Amino acid sequence: MKRIASLAALAALAVTAHAAPETYTVDNSHTFPYFTYSHFGFSNQTHRFDKASGTVTLDRAAKNGAVDIVIDATSVSTGYPLFNEHIQSEDFFDTARNPTITFKSQAVKFKGDQPASVTGDLTIKGVTRPVTLTITQFKCMPHPIRKVDACGANASTKLKRSDFNMGKYAPGVGDDVSLVIAIEVYKAAPAQ
């Protein structure tokens, strides 16, 4: 009887240890936030940010977690250096005063055993608004090359740039913006 109680205690400890929250570090080389908007109705333009950092914490047993992402707004990449400078100006991202964009989660909603959405505060140009990122793809597994636990996801939301004091040229240049974050994270700090 004593041995059964000891085995039960060990099993409970193993389940508790396995169910602990796990913290992951953003892999900048495989994390690409990008945004899309209408350019006078001629085309939908897509631009990205080349630098992002942060952490993701997951507790899949408890079905909760946390996301803390920092995007370097000065790393915006349009494919054209002059335009990169233009959208970093005071009319748009105003990177001289606001060099980063941040997202800090308030809640992670699960569907079954997978995260389905993350609600939190998005800060652009010093303005903070609540947004919900819908997760369209999610996977965790041991990374086949790095040999560490890894997770990846694609998450998206829609917002109005005028809500962040970036409404110049609207409505000609679309006020509606789709923001997508393609993210990969690792249990160990990624090699740079």
C-alpha positions in Angstrom: 0.0 0.0 0.0 2.9 2.4 0.9 4.5 1.6 -2.5 1.3 2.4 -4.4 1.0 5.7 -2.5 4.6 6.5 -3.4 4.0 5.7 -7.1 0.8 7.8 -7.1 2.8 10.7 -5.6 5.5 10.3 -8.3 2.9 10.2 -11.0 1.2 13.3 -9.7 4.6 15.1 -9.5 5.4 14.0 -13.1 2.0 15.4 -14.3 2.6 18.6 -12.4 6.1 19.0 -13.8 4.8 18.3 -17.4 2.0 20.8 -17.0 4.1 23.7 -15.9 4.1 26.8 -18.1 6.9 26.8 -20.7 8.6 30.0 -21.9 9.9 30.4 -25.4 12.1 33.1 -27.0 11.2 34.6 -30.4 13.5 33.6 -33.2 14.1 36.8 -35.1 15.3 35.0 -38.2 11.9 33.2 -38.6 9.5 35.8 -37.3 8.0 38.2 -39.8 5.3 40.7 -38.9 3.8 42.2 -42.0 1.0 44.5 -43.0 -1.2 44.9 -46.1 -3.3 47.9 -47.2 -5.0 49.3 -50.3 -2.9 51.8 -52.3 -5.5 54.1 -53.9 -7.4 50.9 -55.0 -4.7 50.2 -57.6 -3.2 47.3 -55.6 -2.8 45.8 -52.1 0.6 46.7 -50.8 2.4 44.4 -48.4 5.4 45.5 -46.2 7.2 43.8 -43.4 9.4 44.4 -40.3 12.8 42.7 -40.3 13.4 42.7 -36.5 11.2 41.4 -33.7 11.9 40.0 -30.2 10.0 38.8 -27.2 8.6 35.8 -25.4 5.7 33.4 -25.5 4.6 31.4 -22.5 2.3 28.4 -22.9 0.6 26.2 -20.4 -1.3 23.9 -22.6 -2.6 21.7 -19.7 -4.2 24.8 -18.1 -5.1 26.2 -21.5 -3.6 29.6 -21.0 -0.5 31.6 -21.9 1.1 35.0 -22.5 2.6 36.8 -25.5 5.0 39.7 -25.3 6.3 40.9 -28.7 8.4 43.9 -29.6 8.7 44.9 -33.2 11.5 47.3 -34.3 9.5 49.9 -36.3 12.8 51.2 -37.8 13.2 47.9 -39.5 10.2 48.4 -41.8 11.0 47.0 -45.2 9.0 48.1 -48.3 11.6 47.1 -50.8 12.4 50.8 -51.5 14.8 52.7 -49.1 13.2 56.1 -49.8 9.7 54.7 -49.0 11.1 53.1 -45.8 12.1 56.6 -44.7 8.8 58.1 -45.8 6.7 55.7 -43.6 9.0 56.2 -40.7 8.2 59.9 -40.7 6.0 61.8 -38.3 2.9 61.3 -40.5 3.1 57.5 -40.1 5.2 55.4 -37.6 7.2 58.4 -36.3 10.1 56.1 -35.4 12.2 59.0 -34.2 9.9 59.2 -31.2 8.3 55.7 -31.3 11.0 53.2 -32.4 9.0 50.1 -31.4 5.6 48.5 -31.8 4.5 46.3 -28.9 1.9 43.7 -28.3 1.2 42.5 -24.8 -1.4 39.8 -24.3 -4.3 39.9 -21.8 -5.8 36.5 -22.6 -5.1 33.4 -24.7 -8.2 31.5 -25.8 -7.9 27.8 -26.7 -10.0 25.6 -28.9 -9.5 22.1 -27.8 -5.8 21.7 -27.0 -4.6 24.5 -29.4 -4.5 28.2 -28.9 -7.1 29.9 -31.2 -6.7 33.6 -30.4 -4.8 36.1 -28.3 -6.4 39.3 -27.0 -4.1 42.1 -25.9 -2.9 45.6 -26.2 -1.2 46.8 -29.4 0.8 50.0 -29.2 1.8 51.8 -32.3 3.1 55.4 -32.4 2.5 55.7 -28.7 -1.2 54.8 -29.0 -2.5 51.6 -27.3 -5.6 49.8 -28.5 -7.1 46.4 -27.7 -6.9 43.9 -30.6 -7.5 40.2 -31.0 -5.0 38.1 -33.0 -6.7 35.1 -34.6 -4.3 32.1 -34.8 -4.6 30.5 -38.2 -1.8 28.0 -37.8 -0.1 26.5 -34.7 2.4 23.7 -34.1 4.8 22.7 -31.4 7.4 19.9 -31.7 11.1 19.3 -31.2 13.0 21.3 -33.9 14.6 18.8 -36.3 17.8 20.9 -36.7 18.2 22.8 -33.4 17.2 19.9 -31.3 15.2 22.0 -28.9 11.4 22.4 -28.3 9.9 24.9 -30.7 6.5 26.3 -31.6 5.3 28.3 -34.5 2.2 30.2 -35.4 0.6 32.6 -37.9 -1.8 35.1 -36.3 -3.7 38.0 -37.8 -5.9 41.0 -37.0 -7.5 43.9 -38.8 -7.1 47.5 -37.6 -7.6 51.1 -38.7 -4.4 53.0 -39.0 -6.2 56.2 -38.2 -6.9 54.7 -34.7 -3.1 55.0 -34.2 -2.8 58.6 -35.5 -1.5 57.3 -38.8 -4.4 58.3 -41.0 -2.7 60.5 -43.6 -4.0 60.1 -47.2 -7.0 58.1 -46.0 -9.3 57.0 -47.5 -7.3 57.1 -50.8 -4.6 55.0 -49.1 -6.7 52.5 -47.3 -7.4 53.1 -43.6 -8.0 49.3 -43.1 -4.9 47.4 -42.5 -4.3 43.7 -42.1 -1.5 42.8 -39.7 -0.1 39.3 -39.7 2.6 37.9 -37.4 4.3 34.8 -38.6 6.3 33.7 -35.5 8.6 30.9 -34.5 9.9 30.5 -30.9 12.4 28.2 -29.2 12.8 27.0 -25.6 16.5 28.0 -25.7 17.7 31.4 -26.8 18.2 31.1 -30.6 21.7 31.4 -32.1 22.1 34.6 -34.0 
